[in-house]
């Protein structure tokens, strides 16, 4: 029997996954008569990822609003992210053959790291290189597109009690002051009350509040957010007073230049482009005999865990179908922290399950990975039928 803490964590984890699926289907919130209509192919494309951010701040859900043509051209560079070193090379690569030190601005760190990035880009087929004596010349294959339009951060708090609200309030204050995202939202479980309890909490007025029903995958906007000044210097709060009636000390902060914010935003976007939100299986053990994927419908009722033989990977935009991880030993959805090799219920898949192509191609666990990867790729135009 699982403890209350495990059940609470599982509830938050599932709420987060359902929130991500709702975003895919109905973003932006508040559009149309009820704000819950399915997205169409003509709308601005979005990419949804979870558990991403910086070393100082990590968001539960990130929504990238993208330029359609720019996103298709971004697919030319492959499904993997471009880190800061690769971005430095790709963004400044010339149209004609040029010695790399003449073509690229000084990176602010040793050139040997630039050469490593050049070789990596060449290996990935996104940059052309040649040697002129002892010099490495580079030429771009494609211009890196301006594909990112907006970043929206969502914090998922299904049960916003007083202690959670205090912590969340500080996190949102940091987000508003830093203005790294264009908007920040709080997604909480709808209560049906005339006034949602989240509106009564001491949260920044700049943050939006979304009342989400995770079972029905429907949502109402309880409070609209303000657009943050991402093109202006941000204020990074580095230390806060401890609090108390006699603590009159001021918070410590530092300013962050717009150029640094823009670079950080693009790095976050690249990581979100690579990962998506269905990558939760990468931190779990799908090779355990108890691991499965349950097809969840919009009514909140699962359709079983028969995905070990499932071959249809379609996920219609008009429906609420969603694959959620399930542990047969626990009898519920498990969190990534629970689903590990140290789990007392962990058992490797029997070899007979992997007899077709075993051990190279793997068994049902490998198929679960393939299902989620296929659905993740379909969210990135240009990759669904590509590499």
C-alpha positions as CSV (number, residue, x, y, z in Angstrom):
1,X,0.0,0.0,0.0
2,X,1.4,3.4,-0.9
3,X,1.8,6.1,1.6
4,X,-0.1,9.4,1.5
5,X,3.0,11.2,0.4
6,X,3.4,8.8,-2.6
7,X,-0.2,9.3,-3.5
8,X,0.1,13.1,-3.3
9,X,3.2,13.1,-5.5
10,X,1.5,10.8,-8.0
11,X,-1.5,13.1,-8.1
12,X,0.8,16.1,-8.8
13,X,2.7,14.2,-11.5
14,X,-0.5,13.1,-13.3
15,X,-2.0,16.5,-13.0
16,X,1.2,17.9,-14.7
17,X,0.9,15.4,-17.5
18,X,-2.8,16.1,-18.0
19,X,-2.0,19.9,-17.9
20,X,0.5,19.4,-20.7
21,X,-2.0,17.5,-22.8
22,X,-4.6,20.2,-22.3
23,X,-2.2,22.8,-23.5
24,X,-1.5,20.9,-26.7
25,X,-5.3,20.7,-27.4
26,X,-6.6,24.0,-26.3
27,X,-3.8,26.7,-26.1
28,X,-4.2,29.7,-25.8
29,X,-6.7,29.6,-22.9
30,X,-9.9,31.6,-23.0
31,X,-10.3,31.4,-26.8
32,X,-13.8,30.8,-28.2
33,X,-17.0,30.3,-26.3
34,X,-15.7,28.0,-23.6
35,X,-11.9,28.1,-24.0
36,X,-11.7,24.4,-24.6
37,X,-11.9,24.0,-28.4
38,X,-9.3,21.8,-30.1
39,X,-6.4,23.4,-31.9
40,X,-6.5,23.5,-35.7
41,X,-3.6,23.2,-38.2
42,X,-3.9,26.9,-39.1
43,X,-3.2,28.2,-35.6
44,X,0.3,29.2,-34.4
45,X,2.1,26.0,-33.6
46,X,3.2,25.3,-30.0
47,X,5.7,23.0,-28.4
48,X,5.1,21.9,-24.8
49,X,7.9,20.7,-22.5
50,X,8.1,20.0,-18.8
51,X,10.6,20.4,-15.9
52,X,12.9,22.9,-17.7
53,X,14.5,26.2,-16.9
54,X,17.8,27.6,-15.6
55,X,20.0,26.6,-12.7
56,X,18.1,29.1,-10.5
57,X,14.6,28.4,-11.6
58,X,12.8,25.4,-13.1
59,X,9.3,25.5,-14.4
60,X,6.7,22.7,-14.4
61,X,5.5,23.3,-17.9
62,X,6.9,25.5,-20.7
63,X,4.9,26.5,-23.8
64,X,6.7,27.7,-26.9
65,X,4.6,29.7,-29.3
66,X,6.4,29.4,-32.6
67,X,6.4,31.0,-36.1
68,X,5.1,28.3,-38.4
69,X,7.6,28.8,-41.2
70,X,10.5,29.3,-38.8
71,X,9.6,26.1,-37.0
72,X,9.7,24.1,-40.2
73,X,13.1,25.6,-41.1
74,X,14.3,24.7,-37.6
75,X,13.6,21.1,-38.4
76,X,16.4,21.2,-40.9
77,X,18.8,21.1,-38.0
78,X,17.5,17.8,-36.7
79,X,15.5,16.8,-33.5
80,X,18.4,17.3,-31.1
81,X,19.0,20.6,-29.3
82,X,21.6,23.1,-30.2
83,X,23.5,24.1,-27.0
84,X,25.1,27.5,-26.5
85,X,28.3,26.5,-28.2
86,X,26.6,25.2,-31.3
87,X,24.3,28.2,-31.4
88,X,27.3,30.5,-31.4
89,X,28.7,28.7,-34.5
90,X,25.4,28.1,-36.4
91,X,24.0,31.6,-35.9
92,X,27.2,33.3,-37.2
93,X,28.2,30.8,-39.9
94,X,28.9,32.6,-43.2
95,X,27.4,31.9,-46.6
96,X,30.8,31.6,-48.2
97,X,33.9,29.6,-47.1
98,X,35.6,31.6,-44.4
99,X,38.3,30.9,-41.8
100,X,36.2,30.2,-38.6
101,X,38.1,32.9,-36.5
102,X,37.3,35.5,-39.1
103,X,33.7,34.5,-39.4
104,X,32.7,34.1,-35.8
105,X,32.8,36.8,-33.1
106,X,35.0,36.0,-30.1
107,X,33.1,33.7,-27.8
108,X,34.5,34.9,-24.6
109,X,36.2,31.5,-23.9
110,X,39.1,29.6,-25.6
111,X,38.8,28.9,-29.3
112,X,39.4,25.2,-28.8
113,X,35.9,24.9,-27.5
114,X,34.7,26.6,-30.7
115,X,36.6,24.1,-32.8
116,X,34.9,21.2,-30.8
117,X,31.5,22.7,-31.6
118,X,32.5,23.1,-35.3
119,X,33.4,19.4,-35.5
120,X,30.2,18.4,-33.7
121,X,28.1,20.5,-36.1
122,X,29.9,18.9,-39.0
123,X,29.3,15.4,-37.7
124,X,25.6,16.2,-37.3
125,X,25.4,17.5,-40.9
126,X,24.3,21.0,-40.0
127,X,27.6,22.8,-41.0
128,X,30.1,22.4,-43.8
129,X,33.8,22.4,-43.1
130,X,37.0,22.1,-45.1
131,X,40.7,22.7,-44.5
132,X,42.9,25.3,-46.1
133,X,46.3,24.2,-45.0
134,X,46.1,24.3,-41.2
135,X,43.1,26.5,-41.1
136,X,39.5,25.3,-40.7
137,X,37.0,27.0,-43.0
138,X,33.3,26.8,-42.4
139,X,30.2,27.5,-44.5
140,X,26.6,27.3,-43.3
141,X,24.1,24.9,-44.9
142,X,21.0,26.8,-43.8
143,X,20.5,30.1,-42.0
144,X,19.3,29.6,-38.4
145,X,15.7,30.8,-38.3
146,X,13.9,33.1,-35.9
147,X,11.4,30.5,-34.9
148,X,10.6,31.3,-31.3
149,X,7.9,34.0,-30.7
150,X,6.9,33.6,-27.1
151,X,7.7,31.5,-24.0
152,X,4.9,30.9,-21.5
153,X,5.7,29.3,-18.1
154,X,3.1,27.3,-16.2
155,X,3.3,26.2,-12.6
156,X,1.1,23.2,-11.8
157,X,-0.3,23.1,-8.3
158,X,-3.4,20.9,-8.1
159,X,-3.9,21.5,-4.4
160,X,-2.8,25.1,-3.5
161,X,-2.8,25.0,0.3
162,X,-1.3,27.8,2.4
163,X,2.3,26.5,2.6
164,X,2.4,25.7,-1.2
165,X,1.0,29.2,-1.9
166,X,3.8,30.9,0.1
167,X,6.5,29.0,-1.8
168,X,4.8,29.5,-5.1
169,X,4.4,33.2,-4.4
170,X,8.1,33.7,-4.1
171,X,8.8,31.7,-7.2
172,X,6.3,33.8,-9.2
173,X,7.8,37.0,-7.8
174,X,11.2,35.9,-9.2
175,X,9.6,35.1,-12.6
176,X,7.9,38.5,-12.8
177,X,11.0,40.4,-11.8
178,X,13.3,38.4,-14.1
179,X,10.8,38.5,-17.0
180,X,12.5,35.6,-18.8
181,X,9.1,34.3,-19.9
182,X,6.5,36.4,-21.7
183,X,3.8,35.1,-19.4
184,X,3.5,33.1,-16.2
185,X,0.5,31.0,-15.2
186,X,-0.6,28.9,-12.3
187,X,-2.7,25.8,-13.2
188,X,-4.7,24.5,-10.2
189,X,-7.5,22.0,-9.9
190,X,-10.9,23.5,-10.4
191,X,-13.1,23.5,-7.3
192,X,-16.4,24.7,-8.8
193,X,-16.6,27.5,-6.3
194,X,-17.9,30.9,-7.3
195,X,-14.5,32.3,-6.5
196,X,-11.6,29.9,-7.0
197,X,-9.4,29.6,-3.8
198,X,-6.3,30.5,-5.8
199,X,-7.6,34.0,-6.3
200,X,-7.6,34.5,-2.6
201,X,-3.9,33.6,-2.2
202,X,-1.1,36.2,-2.1
203,X,0.2,35.7,-5.6
204,X,1.6,38.4,-7.9
205,X,-1.2,40.0,-10.0
206,X,1.0,39.6,-13.1
207,X,0.5,35.8,-13.0
208,X,-2.5,34.2,-14.6
209,X,-4.6,31.6,-12.9
210,X,-6.1,28.6,-14.8
211,X,-8.7,26.4,-13.2
212,X,-8.2,23.0,-14.8
213,X,-10.3,19.8,-14.6
214,X,-7.6,17.1,-15.3
215,X,-10.2,14.4,-15.8
216,X,-12.4,16.1,-18.4
217,X,-9.4,18.1,-19.8
218,X,-11.3,21.4,-19.6
219,X,-10.2,24.7,-18.1
220,X,-11.4,28.2,-17.3
221,X,-9.4,31.3,-16.9
222,X,-9.8,32.7,-13.4
223,X,-7.3,35.5,-13.9
224,X,-5.5,36.7,-17.0
225,X,-1.8,37.4,-16.8
226,X,0.1,40.5,-17.8
227,X,2.7,40.3,-20.6
228,X,6.2,40.7,-19.1
229,X,8.9,42.9,-20.5
230,X,11.3,40.3,-21.9
231,X,13.1,42.9,-24.0
232,X,14.1,45.0,-21.0
233,X,16.7,44.3,-18.3
234,X,15.5,41.8,-15.8
235,X,15.9,41.8,-12.0
236,X,17.3,38.6,-10.6
237,X,16.5,38.2,-6.9
238,X,19.5,36.6,-5.3
239,X,18.6,36.7,-1.6
240,X,15.5,37.4,0.4
241,X,15.1,38.5,4.1
242,X,14.2,35.7,6.5
243,X,11.0,37.5,7.4
244,X,9.5,38.1,10.8
245,X,8.2,41.3,12.5
246,X,11.7,42.7,13.2
247,X,13.4,41.8,9.9
248,X,13.5,45.0,7.9
249,X,16.4,43.9,5.7
250,X,16.0,44.4,1.9
251,X,16.2,41.7,-0.7
252,X,19.4,41.4,-2.7
253,X,19.2,41.5,-6.5
254,X,21.2,42.0,-9.7
255,X,20.3,43.2,-13.2
256,X,20.3,41.0,-16.2
257,X,20.9,42.5,-19.6
258,X,18.4,41.9,-22.4
259,X,21.0,40.2,-24.6
260,X,21.7,37.6,-21.8
261,X,18.0,37.0,-21.4
262,X,17.6,36.5,-25.1
263,X,20.4,33.9,-25.2
264,X,19.0,32.1,-22.2
265,X,15.5,32.1,-23.7
266,X,16.8,30.5,-26.9
267,X,18.7,27.9,-25.0
268,X,15.6,27.0,-23.1
269,X,13.6,26.8,-26.3
270,X,16.2,24.5,-27.9
271,X,16.0,22.1,-24.9
272,X,12.2,22.1,-25.0
273,X,12.3,21.4,-28.7
274,X,14.4,18.3,-28.1
275,X,12.7,17.0,-25.0
276,X,9.0,17.8,-25.2
277,X,6.8,16.6,-22.3
278,X,6.5,13.0,-23.2
279,X,10.2,12.3,-22.3
280,X,9.2,11.2,-18.8
281,X,9.8,7.6,-19.9
282,X,13.6,8.5,-20.2
283,X,13.9,8.8,-16.5
284,X,11.8,5.7,-15.7
285,X,12.3,1.9,-16.2
286,X,10.1,0.8,-19.1
287,X,12.1,-2.4,-19.1
288,X,10.4,-3.5,-15.9
289,X,7.7,-6.1,-16.3
290,X,5.2,-4.0,-14.3
291,X,5.6,-0.9,-16.5
292,X,2.8,0.0,-18.9
293,X,1.1,2.9,-20.7
294,X,-2.5,3.5,-20.1
295,X,-4.6,5.3,-22.7
296,X,-6.4,8.0,-20.8
297,X,-9.5,9.6,-22.3
298,X,-11.0,13.0,-21.7
299,X,-13.5,11.5,-19.3
300,X,-10.7,10.5,-17.0
301,X,-11.4,6.8,-17.5
302,X,-8.5,4.7,-18.8
303,X,-8.9,2.2,-21.6
304,X,-6.6,-0.3,-20.1
305,X,-2.8,-1.0,-20.3
306,X,-2.9,-3.0,-23.5
307,X,-0.3,-0.8,-25.1
308,X,2.3,-3.6,-25.0
309,X,0.7,-4.8,-28.2
310,X,-0.5,-1.5,-29.4
311,X,0.7,-0.5,-32.9
312,X,-1.5,2.6,-33.7
313,X,0.5,5.7,-32.8
314,X,-2.0,8.3,-33.9
315,X,-3.2,10.9,-31.4
316,X,-6.0,12.8,-33.0
317,X,-6.0,16.5,-32.2
318,X,-9.8,16.4,-31.8
319,X,-9.7,13.9,-28.9
320,X,-8.3,13.8,-25.4
321,X,-6.5,10.5,-25.7
322,X,-3.3,10.4,-23.8
323,X,-0.8,7.7,-22.7
324,X,0.1,7.8,-19.0
325,X,2.7,5.6,-17.3
326,X,1.2,2.9,-15.1
327,X,2.8,0.5,-12.6
328,X,0.9,-2.8,-12.3
329,X,2.7,-3.5,-9.0
330,X,1.4,-0.2,-7.5
331,X,-1.9,-0.3,-9.3
332,X,-1.6,3.4,-10.3
333,X,0.4,5.9,-12.2
334,X,3.9,6.1,-10.7
335,X,6.3,9.1,-10.5
336,X,9.7,9.2,-12.1
337,X,11.3,9.1,-8.6
338,X,9.4,5.9,-7.8
339,X,10.1,4.2,-11.1
340,X,13.8,3.3,-10.8
341,X,16.1,0.3,-10.4
342,X,15.9,0.8,-6.6
343,X,12.2,0.2,-6.6
344,X,11.5,-3.0,-4.5
345,X,9.0,-4.1,-7.1
346,X,11.3,-3.8,-10.0
347,X,11.6,-6.9,-12.1
348,X,13.3,-7.0,-15.6
349,X,11.1,-8.1,-18.5
350,X,11.3,-11.9,-19.0
351,X,13.4,-12.8,-22.1
352,X,10.4,-14.5,-23.7
353,X,8.7,-11.0,-24.0
354,X,11.6,-9.9,-26.2
355,X,11.9,-13.0,-28.3
356,X,11.2,-11.0,-31.5
357,X,14.4,-9.2,-32.2
358,X,15.7,-9.8,-28.6
359,X,18.0,-8.5,-27.3
360,X,18.9,-5.9,-29.9
361,X,15.4,-4.5,-30.6
362,X,14.2,-4.9,-27.0
363,X,10.7,-5.9,-25.8
364,X,7.5,-4.1,-24.7
365,X,9.4,-1.5,-22.8
366,X,11.3,-0.5,-26.0
367,X,7.9,-0.3,-27.8
368,X,6.6,2.1,-25.1
369,X,9.6,4.4,-25.8
370,X,8.9,4.2,-29.5
371,X,5.2,5.1,-29.0
372,X,6.0,8.2,-26.9
373,X,8.9,9.3,-29.2
374,X,6.6,9.0,-32.3
375,X,4.0,11.2,-30.6
376,X,6.7,13.7,-29.5
377,X,8.0,14.0,-33.1
378,X,4.5,14.7,-34.4
379,X,4.5,17.9,-32.4
380,X,7.4,19.3,-34.4
381,X,6.5,20.2,-38.0
382,X,9.0,18.8,-40.5
383,X,10.1,15.9,-38.2
384,X,7.0,13.6,-38.3
385,X,8.0,12.0,-41.6
386,X,11.6,13.0,-41.5
387,X,14.7,11.6,-39.8
